[in-house]
Amino acid sequence: MDTPHTSPSLPPPPVADVAVVGAGIVGLANALQLAKRGLRVTLLDNVRDQRRSYKVGESFLVFTSAFLRTVGGLDDFVSNESFIKLGVWFTSGAEHREDFRGTTEWAVNADPHPPHYLYDEAPDKKWFRCMFLDMQIVRPEAEDVMRAAAHAHPGITFLDAARVRELHIADAGSTDPHRLEWSESGPDAATGTTLARWIIDCSGRNRLLARKFDHAAENREDDDGFRTTAVWAQFKDVGDEHFDERWTHHTEDGRTTPRDLYTVHLWGEGYWIWVIRLSQDRISVGATFDRRNPPPGDTPREQFWNLVRRYPVLDGVVDEERLLEFRTFRNAQHWTDTFASERRYAMAGDAASIIDAYYSQGIALALVTSWHLANLVQRDVQEGRLDLPYIERINRATRQDWHMLRNMVREKYTPAVEDPRFFLLSHILDMLVFWGMGRTRARLTDWLVRTEGDTSLETPELHRTRTRLESELFYSRSPYWAFLSPETVQRLQRTLQSRLAERARWRVASGVRPPTLTSLLSVTAPLPKVWRLPFARRDGHVDVSARDFVQPAGQRPPGTANWFDRLPVSVNTRLDWVLRLRPLGLMAAFATAYAWDGADTALRRARARRRTTFRKDGR
């Protein structure tokens, strides 16, 4: 049973179905999701005494929007209180440049924000918002809204002054509940015990369960030496006036788009910097660097400013006078070998795994894992069935998903990132992983919008959808490569990234400089024109940006519409075509470019060896 608590909720039951440790954004999402399914939840965290933090993890990508707008109850907040995000923008080569000319850039535009023809034509506006409208949120205010919802929910007992001191986990196969011992702070602080059938650890980097049961797999599996440190800050009073014409990108068809309205990523050898504009004229700027190649500086703060000052485009945007908060994680990466245990405990968010802020996957993948955990816990509590095959699938596939995210960034921290061709092809391969989940994500979004996370609202059709998603909702188990094991998918992806990087490092070391590149994709323009690569001039620049397959002919710039654009096919039908076919198209584009890159590099190497032989013979 629970002893004294200060929540306005009803008195807790003698044994909770689930105890969620941690009331950050992931813990709150777990508590609300489980309570919506009719489970009795006790949420524990000393949020009263926590120092107000601006927090990192502001950017939505892939899954985040759908979960937070539905299960998290943040649809109105996200739509009205957040900063509109036009997409993601990645740049290499901007270091010490006055502007973005002469750089290589990869961007994905996601800007169907109203007013927009796609939003106007959408039959279900909330589904569209959840599926396509990514935003930059202010974390403290978003968590305030979710905490109020947790306090108000009759199925949640929120011990908002409790700090968990000890976890006592029942033996495997036992029907005894777990026991959590907690206490409040202060001289007259209360102490208490919570009993629960399940425990979900959302304690962040405290990692209560991973440390207790030696699930911290990075201590055993880190065999490549790749470890990173993250440093970041949030600043105030940064508005439109701080981003001049240098931040405006001009497309081939004469349009413009402001880089600063994207999540901006600036790459240099051994590090990358993020720039994320937020509401209330705030901005988040941070960096992650390879600990084998740290920037100069005696303190993390000095290292942060050393990296930021390498970019003249950031001059006047951020400075010490407008600093709100500075934070650092010396060890940015860690991962677990267990997300769910047959002993009825689980972990999600940073309490389980985190690799890198790149692609904003920390919250996104945590919410996916939490959805799987909710299915597992509900089945055990309400049906009396501990689904061991599902536990095995969650652990196996989710582990590989996190390793795939690590594969995405590992080679980019090497000198390969300076090579324009690697920068393009590596990101195409990353996008193939994400867009390979497009149809799966559409089904998940439909399920979330129609149920709001409450399984009692499921129709037979939606129940079948949930059953299907229990198998498919993993990057390593996408329908496009479901015939391979998750381990094989991860190893194949790592091999492809490694070979691209090895070729690129040879080119960099040998002084071979491919032309710089620009590639701007979008939801409706998914296929970069990689066929232009073999015909590009050395030391020049080539634009391989994709063509839009959905935009009506009448809305295109004069003289750019073709016969396909004029076909009598609705916008929604075209969009469905794109969602279905873009993974296959991107797969074909990558395979073609990868093969050409290999052949071209092999030929250049043979020529270099021949020249070396001739020089030796000449001696």
N, C-alpha and C positions, 0 to 999 in steps of 0.2 A: 504494500500500500504506500501511498504518498503521504508524507507529513508536511507541515505547513507550507502553503503556497500562497501567492498573492494575485493569481490570475482571477479575473471576474468570471471565469467559466464555472460550470457546475462542478461539484466535488468529484474527484477522479474515481474511477472504479478501483477495486482492490488490485487488479492486475490489468495493466494496459495491454492492448494488442501489440502496440509498437511504441517504443521510446526512441525519439529522434534527438540526437545530441548535436546541438549547434543550430543557431537561429539566424544564420546568414541566408543569402538568397537561395542556396541549394537546400539547406535544412528546412526553410520555410516552404519551399516548393514540395518537398517530400511530405511534410506534415499536412499541408492542405490537400495534396493528392490522395494520401491515405485516408484522411477524414472524409473526403468526398465519396469514397468507396464504402463508407459505413464502418470503418475501423476506429477503435478508441485509441487516440494518440496522446502521448505525453511528450511535450517539446521542452527541452531543457537547455538553457543558456543564460549566462549572466549578462544580458544586454543592458541592464540598467547602469552598470558601472563601467561599461566599455567606453573608451574614448571615441568620440565621433570621428570616423575615418571616411575619406572620400573614396577609397578603394579603387583597385584596378579591376578590369573586366567589364568595361562599359559598352562594348560593341556587340551587337547582335549578328549572328551568322548561322546559316543552315537551320538548326533546330530550335534555337533559343526563342525566337519570336512566337512560334506556335504554342510552346509550353507556357511561357509567361503570360501571354494574352488570354489563355484559357484556364489552365490549372491554377496559375498564379493570380488570376483575376486582375491583370494589369492592362487590359485592352484600352480602357479610357486613359489611364495614366500614360501608357506608351504613346498613344496617339496625340495627346494634348500637352504632355510635359516633357517630351524627349526631343532630341535634336535629330532632324531628318538626315538619314545617311543615304548617299547616292550610290554607295558600293564600296569596293576595296581598290586601293591603288598601290602598286609596288614599283619602286624605282631603284635602279642600280647605277652608280656612276655620278651621283649628284654631289658627292663629297668635294668641298672647296670650290664648287661652281656657284656663280652668281644667280643662275636660273636653271631650268630643267633642260635646256638645249644640250644636245650631245650625250644624253643619258639613254638608257634602255628602260622601257616602261611596260608593265603588264597591268591591266586594269579590268575589272568586271563591274559594269554598271548595273545597278539594281534600282532603277528610279521610276517605277510605275506609281509613285505617290500622286494622289489626286491634287489638282486636276490632271488626269491622264486617260487616254482612250482605253487602255487596258482595264483600269479601275472602273471606268464608266460602263464597260461592257461586261464586267464580272457579274455572274448571276448571284453569287454569295459574297458580299463585301467582306464579311469577317474572315471567311476562308482565304480570300485574296490577301487581306492584311497579314494574316498569320503565315501565309506561304511566301509572300514576296516583299512585304514592306519592312525592311530592316531599319533599325534605329540605333542611336547612341543614347544610352540611358544614364541617368545620374543614380548610382547605386544606393547611396544612403536614403534618398527620398523614396526610391522604389521599394526598398526593404521596409521603410516605415509603413507604406500602404499594406504590404503583405503581413507585417506583424499585427497591424490592426485587425486584418481579416482572421488571423490565427487566434487572437484574443476573443474575437466575436463568435468563432465557430463552436457550436456546442459539443462537437466531437473531439476538441483539442483542449487539453489541460496545458497551459503555457506557464511553466515555471521560469519566469523571465529574470529572476535574480539568483538562479541556481547554477553553481559550477560543479560539474561532475568530478568527484575526487577518486572514485574507484569503480571499476566494472567487474562484476562477478558473473561469468558466463556459465550457464548450465552445461552439463556434460552432453555429448552427442547421444541422441536417442532418448534423453530424459524429457519428461513432461513438465519438469520444474521450470518456473520462470527465471529469467535473468534478474540480477539485482544491481541497481545503480545507486551508489552512495553519493550524496551531494551536500553542498553547504552554501550558505550565502556569506557575503563579506560583512565586515564590521564587528565591533566588540560584542554586540548582542545578536549575532547572526544565527539564524535557524539552521538546523541540519535535518536531513531526511533521507529516506530510502524510497526508490521507485522500483516497482516490479513490472516486468514486461515480458511478453512471449518472444518478441523480436526487438533487437536493437539495430538502428541504422546510424552509423557514425558519419556525421556531417560537420565534424569539428575543425575542418580545414587542416592547416599544417600541424595542428596538434597530433593528428593521426593516432587517436587513442587505441583503436583496435589493431591497426597495422603494426604499431610498435609493440603492443601487448603480446600479439601472437606471431611476431616475426614474419609478417607479410610484406615487409619493405623490400621488394624484389630488386631495387636498384643496387642494393648492397651486394647482391650476388651476380647480377647480370650485366653490370656496367663494365664491359670488356673493351670498349673502344676509346675510353678517355674523354669522351665528349660530355662535358658538364658546363653549365651556364650560370651566370649571375644576372639578375634583373634589378634595374634601378629605375625609378619613375617618380614623377611629380605631377601635381595638379595645380593649375594657375587660374587666377581670376582676371576679369576685365579684358578678355580677348574676344574681340568682335570682328565683323566683316572688314572693318577698316584696316585690320592688321594683315590682310592677305591681298597683296597687290596683283597687278597684271601678270606677274611671273607665275602665279599659281593657276592661271587659266590655260587649259589645254585646247588647242584648235584641231579639230578633226579634218580628215581629207575632204569631206563634203561641205566644209565651211561652218560647221556648228562649233560651239564652245561648251566646255564643261569645267567647273571649278574643282581643282584637285582637293582643296581644303574641305570640301563637303563630303569627301570619301574618308574611310579609314586609311590614312597614309602610312606606308612602310618604306623607310629609306635604308637601303642595304649598303654596307661596306664590308671589307674583309674582316671576318670574325665577329660581326655584330650587326644588329639592325635597330632602327629607331621607329617608334610609332608616334603618330600625331592624330589625336582624336578630339574633334570639337564637340562640346557638350552644350546643353541648354544653360541659361543663366550666364552666358558669356564666360563659361569655364572651358578649360582645355586640359586634356591629359596628354603628357609627353613622357615617354619612357624609352628605355633601351634594354636589350638583352645581349650579353656578349659571352663569347667562349672564354672560359677561365684559363685556357692555355695561351690566349692572346689578349690579355686585358688591356684596356686603354690606360694611359698614364694617369696617375693620381694616387695620393696617399689614403684617400677616403672614398667611399662609394659616391658621395656628393661631388667630389672633384672629378671622378671618372665620368659621372653623368654630364657635367658641364663640358668636359673635354670632348665628348662625342657630339653634343648638341652644337657646340661652336664650330664644328667642322662644316656646318651647313649654313652658308650665308642667307639662304631663303628663310631661315628661322630667326635671323637677326631682327629684333624689334617685336617678335611674336611672344617670346617668353623671356623673363628675367627674374632675378631674385626678389625684386620688390613686389611682384605679383604672386609669389609662391604661397600656396595654401598648405601644402603638405608634401613631404618627401619621404619615400620609403624604399627599402631594398630587400631582396631575398638573395642571400649569398648562394644558396643551392636552389636554383629555380626548378630543377627536374626531380621528380621521384615517381615511382609507380609501384603498384601492388600486384601480388600474384593471386589475390582473391577479392572478388567484389561481393560475392554471396557465399555463405557457408551453410552446410547442412546442420550446423549447430544453431542456426537461426539468428545469425548476425550478418550485417552487410555494411558496406561503406560506399560513399559517393562523394563526388567533388574532390577538392584538394586532400581530403582525408584518405582518398584512394590513390588517384594518379593525377599528375599535372606534368606536362612536358614543356610547353612554350606558349607564350601569348599569341604567337603567329596563327592566323586564321581564327582567333577568338574561340577556340574549341574547348576551353576549360569548362565553361558553363554549359555549352551546347551538349557535349558528350556526357557531362554529369547528369543532365536532365533526361537524356536517353536512358542511361543506366538506371536512374530513379524510376522511370516508367516500367522497365523490366522488373525492378525490385517490387514495385507496387503489385504487379501481377502475381509475383511469387508469394508475397506475404498474404495477399488476399486469398489466394488459393489455399494456403496452409491454414489460415485462421477460420475462414468461412466454410471451407469444404473438408477440412481435416486431412489435406493431402499435401505433403512436402514433396514438391516436384523436383526430384533429383536430376533427371535429364535436363530440365530447364536451368538448374543451377550450373551444371556442367557447361551448357551452351553459353550462358552469360559469362562465366569466367573465361572460357576458352576464347570466344570471339571478341569480348571487350578487351582482353589483354592484347590481342593482335591489333585491334583498332588503335590502341594507344601507341603501340610500336609503329604502326603505319604513320601516325602523326609525327613521331620522332624521325622516321625516315624522311618525311617531307622537309624537315628543317636541317638535319644533320649536315648534309653536304653543302647547304647554302652558307654555312659559317666558314667554309674553306675558300681559298682563292678562286675556286670555280665560279663564285658569284660574280666575279668581274667579267666573265665571258658572256656576251649578249645572247649567244645561242643557247647556252646552258640555262640562263635566266628564263628564257622563253619556254624551252622544252620541259624543264623541271616543273614550272608552274602549270603547263598543260597537263602533265601527269597528275599533279595534285588535283586539278579541277576535274579530271576524269574520275577520281575517287569520290569527290563530292557530288558531281552531277550523275554519277552512277546510282546515286540514292534518290534521284529526282522523283520517280514514280512512287517509290516507297514513302518518301516524305509527303507526297501529295495524299496518299492513303492515310498516313498518320495524322496529317492536318485535318482531313475530313473527319476522322474518328474523334479528334480532340474538339473540334468545333461543334459537332453534333451531340457530344456527351458532356463537354466541359470537364472531362475527367471522371465523371460519375458513371460507373458501369451499370447502375440500375436503369440508365436511360438507353442502354444498348438495344438495338433491334437485332434480330437474328443475323442480318447482313453485317452489322457493325461488330457483332461478336465474332463472326468469321474473319472480318478484317483484323481484329485484335489477335486472333490465333495466328494468322499469317504473319503479322508484324513481329510476333514473338520469335519467329525464325529469321526474318529478313532485316530487321532493324539493327544492323551492324554494318559498318563499312566493309568489313572483311567477308560479309555474306550477302553482298549485293546480288540481285537476280542475274546480273550480267556475268558474274564469275562464281555463282553458287555451286558450280560443278567442281570447284577446287576447294580444298580445305582452307580454313582461315590462316593457318600457318603458311601454306603454300602461297596464298595471295600476298601476305606480308613479305615473305622472302623474295617473291618476284618483283614486287614494288621496290624493295631495297636494292635489289640487283640492278634494276633499270636506272634508279637514281644514281647509284654508285658508278655505273658505266658512263652515264652522261657526265658526271663530275670528273671522272678520270680523264676523259677526252678533253674536257674544258681546261683542266689544270695543265695538261700537256700544251694546249694552244697558248695559254697565258705564259707558261714558262718558256715557250719557243718563240714568243713574239708574234704569234698569229692572231690577228685582231679581226674577227668577223664584224660586219656592219652592225651598228646599233639598231635597235628594234623598238617599235611601238606596236602594242597589241591591245586593243580595247574591245572587250566582249560585252555581252549583256544577256539578260534573260532570254531575249528574242533574237540575239545575234551570237550564237554559241561557237562558231567554227572559224578559227583564225586561218588566214590565207597562207598556210605554210608553203604552198606551191611557189610562192615568190622567193623563198630563201635561196634556192640554187642560182637564181638570176640576179641576186643583189650584188652591187659593186663593193669591192673591198674598201674598207675605211669610209663607207658611205652610211646611209640610213635607209631602212626599209620599213614601211608600215604594213603590218599583216592583220590589221583590225578586221573584225568580222562584219558581214553584211546582215542586216535585220531581215528575218524571214516572216515577220508578223505584221509590221507596220503597214497600214493601208496606203495604197498608191497616192491618194489625195493628200496625205500628210507628209510625204517625202519632199526633200528639196527638189526644185524644178529640174527636170531632165534626168532624174536618177531612178525613176520607177521603170520596171521591166514587165514582161508578160506575166511572170509569176505573181507579181504584186497585184495585177489586175484581175486575177482569177476570182470568180464569184464564190469565195470561201470565207466564212465568218472568221472574225478575229479569234474567238474562243476555240474554233476548230484548228486554226493555224497554231495557236499556242499549245494545244494538246499534242499536235504533231511534233513540235519542237521538244516538249518535255519527254516524249517517248523516244525520239530519234537522236537527240543531241549526244547521249553517251556513245552511241555507235558511231556517229559522225566524228566525235572528238577522238574516239579510239582509233579510227582509221587515219585521222590527221596526225595523231601522235606516232602511230606505227610507221607511217610514210616518212615523217620528218626524222624519227629516230634512226631508221635504216639509212636515210641519206646522210645524216650526221656521222654515222659510223663509217660509211664508205668514204665520205669526203675526208674525214680525219685520218683514216688508214692511208689514203692516197697522199695526203700531206706528209705523213710520217715516213712513207716510203721515199718520197722526194728528199726529205731532210736526211735520211740515212744515206741516200745516194750522194748527196752533196758532201756529207761528212767523209764518205769513202773516197770521193774524188780528191778532197783536200789532203787526206792522208797519203794517197798515192802520189799526189803532186809533190809532197815533201820528199 
